[in-house]
Amino acid sequence: MDGGDHPPHSKAPSWPGWADAASGRRRFGLELQAPFAERVLSGRKAIETRTYALPPALVSRREDGGTRRVEIDVLESARGRDGASSVPDRASLAAPGEGDETPSRIRRRGWCTFVDSFRYESRERFEADADKHLVDPSSGYGWRPDRPMFGWVVGERGVCEPDGGGGDEGVVAVRRMRSLFEIVDTDTPTILITGASGMLGRALHRRLLLPEASGYRVIGAGFSRLEIDHYPTHFAGPDGIEPRVQSASLHKLDLLDFDATTKFLRKHRPDVVVHCAAERYPDAFDAKPEKSRKLNVEGTRRLARECARLGAERGSAGPHLVYISTSYVFDGGAVSGRHPPYGPKSEACPINEYGRSKWDGERAVREELNDAGGRGGTGTIVRVPLLYGEDCEDLGESPALEMMKNFLPKELSGAAKEKKKAIDDWALRFPTSTEDVARVLKLAIDRVLEGKFPTGTYHVSSPHGTTKYELMRLQAKLMDIPRSVVDDRTVGNSAGPPANSAPRPRCTQLDCEDTWRALGLEEGGEPFEFVSLEDGMRRALDGFPERFLE
């Protein structure tokens, strides 16, 4: 029920802008004073009563050719004097700080659909629905013969998705008609990160939530893991920087549900999409090739296509898509005869299915965005090598750390009886901290939004090369594991690529000069410095083994 007789505002029920809600071009919200928002979202209140009709374009209904479904945000405000709205005609949706009880504040609590809007013709009909609209007939909100009364029938409903750390910063509610508001993004750029629960996604999400990046609205999306701790025990984060957010909740997004992905993009309307989500393990890819390929290729194409469509609808550049690819698009010379280091324009020749899927994902970005003849939207491809996270709590999350599982207490207890484990000492890797990649991506995002970052393909890789066996020996040394224990448990295999696994190239070193040039780091700026392998491993394994015990 709307409180009091708030005067109507500029938009009539016939305003064409209401129709944009069904397509996602606009989003609207309904102000409900506490405690009515909770009653609608909990299902206790099935009919919202108003003194005016819901604009027909906001009613969800079946039509020829399908269903027109319109989600409306449920916006909660404090009770105003005599039931009148306490919210100004333009109000921020930013989450209140601790102890902030400003009466004029409005916040997004959830969403609902309305499947009908009808006028009550009599007091008897109104009072017969009292258990659905929860209005006491004797109250000031009840039936009055001197004004019309409408019932808006609630259909679906859901609680508000978590804000992912950036949430509604930079978003305002603009009153369009009485208690109906349009949800409008201000000039604050919105950055969407897919796969924000993964190693690189977490690092970028954390980086964009630092005070130095406070000008961004950050939306983190994940699928199975929706709660992330940005600063777990043993991980302090960037030196000398006090974080704004310790932990974050992510939006759930199934990239294999293409309709849901389309709606998600249209709802949040990002300026930049950093696509980190992927099946990134070659052996896991081979175990589920159809599903993995759908995520890595078809999911990427859908994202790119929707970025182009949003741009075309805006009549300007659409969301800039940053696609995270891999050095495994190259073969190390095994088939092509072309040897590293590889530049962005070097010819790709992947030798495993994972590498082929990422190469096809690159092609999708180019075809849908960069080669699309100005349909709207641009794309950047960023290739990275073997990554490790400094905040990992599971050694198995990175192939650069997993060798240290051999020295966990449960493994050492049976060391004398077990056969030595062979560790790859053949392929040259370039382990790179996700914190460093996140720093580069932040610089790239800054320049994209300034219009100073050319579209194309870029490489980001540490220059420090090593084999996995050499890396493991360094890690063991840093963690004070005796050499004798290392030799008893493991042995290096330099005879060739690992057996019984997906094919892997011997060396895919990346040349990053084009990246530094595009970022302006060769124009008198400070050169980019990667963390040393020793310091990076020390941070990634700090607290071993307790940190990694289940």
Buried (B, 14 or more C-beta within 10 A) or exposed (E): BBBBEBEEBEBEBEBEBBBBBBEBBBBBBBBBBEEBBBBBBEEEBBBBBBBBBBBEBBBBBEEEEEEBBBBBBBBBBBBBEEBBBBBEEEBBBBEEEEEEEEEEBBBBBBBBBBBBBEEBEEBEBBBEBEEBBBBEEEEEBBBEEEEEBBBBBBBEBEEBBBBBBBBBBBBBBBBBBBBBBBBBBEEBBBBBBBBBBBBBBBBBBBBBBBEEBEEBBBBBBBBEEBEBEBBBEBBBBBEEEEBBBEEBBBBBBBBBBBEEBBBBBBBBBBBBBBBBBBBBBBBEBBEEEEEBBBBBBBBBBBBBBBBBBBBBBBEEBBBBBBBBBBBBBBBBBBEBEBBBBBEBEBEBBBBBBBBBBBBBBBBBBBBBBBEBEEBBBBBBBBBBBBBBBBBBBEBEBBBBBBBBBBBBEEBBEEEEEEEEBBBBBBBBBBBBBBBBBBBBBBBBBBBBBEEEBEBBBBBBBBEBBBBBBBBBBBBBBBBEBEEEBBEBBBBBBEEEBBEEEBBBBBBBBBBBEBBBEBBEBEEEEEEBEBBEBEEBBBBBBBEBBEBBEE
